[in-house]
Amino acid sequence: MSTRQYKHLFGPVPSRRFGRSLGIDLTPFKTCSLNCVFCQLGQTTTLTAQRREYVPTVNVLEEIDHWLANDGQADVVTFAGSGEPTLHSGLGDIARHIRQQTDIPLLLLTNGSLLHLPKVREDAAVLNRVKVSLSAWDQASYETVNRPCPECSFEQLVSGEIAFREEFDGQLFLEVFLLQGINSSSSEVERIAEIARRIRPDRVQLNTAVRPPAENVAVPVTKERLLELAKLFSPEAEVIAEFNTAVETDFEANEETVLSLLKRRPCTAEQVAAVFHMHRNEVSKYLGKLLRTDAIQTLQQHGETYYSTTSTDL
């Protein structure tokens, strides 16, 4: 197994929904078309809808080839990380290159804001699975929840996701992020559900702000309430918010794998322990060393202590 440190790849890290996931990060930290109030990575620092080669495509391809030749074991390769992956103009070329090299499924996690562009839809359609987002029902709510850049409109978001569904023959997931007092009333969610039916995803998934969000106004909806709201969707939505730490997986724990997990998302010590099937005391050893070397930091959210990376070089 290679010990090389990659600049554009991270993991593989455990994903509760998708298994062992190799992440590909195509943008500098927090370069995004949205500045969502619930983002666990904090506020967007570069708010843009401009597509360009944010990191050299050739360097990403070289890292992918090295990983495939030396490790190459993952359940899924995920385009995600510290920004909006469809902003990278080489997304399609990178995805095509991977599909030529391996049968590992490719997953794109996108906010959907650029899918109104034909070239973005063409690039995204190369992947096997795509997760898009819908957490608003009109321009005003879009600006409240997702705070898009001026070039992005709610009409573009919906029309782009509808058009992509018509062109894409892979699995399409729609994530709806709900926040207490902002977009969680029955009437509001019904309006979101009506738009979701027009998009026709394979699955609708409800999420909420379980981890520390960008803004304190992002208050989580309870699990019980999410289960009620899931019934407003047709077919019924599934609740994916991680209210408990039970994880069915088996990954080797060391400083590198724990750090890779925390690069992907902030976690409590209990969540780290559940992922790696370790006792809390054993987890504390890894977290303690990473804290002492300033590789990670602590965050307080709803009475819980979360750990996240301090570096923005993911």
Salt bridges, closest charged atoms under 4 A:
GLU62 OE1 - ARG4 NH2 2.78
ASP65 OD1 - HIS97 NE2 2.75
ASP93 OD1 - ARG96 NH1 3.47
GLU122 OE2 - ARG96 NH2 3.60
ASP123 OD2 - ARG51 NH2 3.10
ASP123 OD1 - ARG96 NH2 3.93
ASP123 OD1 - LYS119 NZ 2.66
GLU167 OE2 - ARG121 NE 3.11
GLU175 OE1 - LYS131 NZ 3.17
ASP202 OD2 - ARG165 NH1 3.05
GLU215 OE2 - ARG147 NH2 3.19
GLU228 OE1 - ARG225 NH1 3.07
GLU238 OE2 - ARG203 NH2 2.85
GLU242 OE2 - ARG16 NE 3.67
GLU242 OE1 - ARG211 NH2 2.99
GLU255 OE2 - LYS289 NZ 3.14
GLU270 OE2 - ARG280 NH1 2.43
GLU282 OE1 - LYS285 NZ 3.47
ASP313 OD1 - LYS7 NZ 3.46
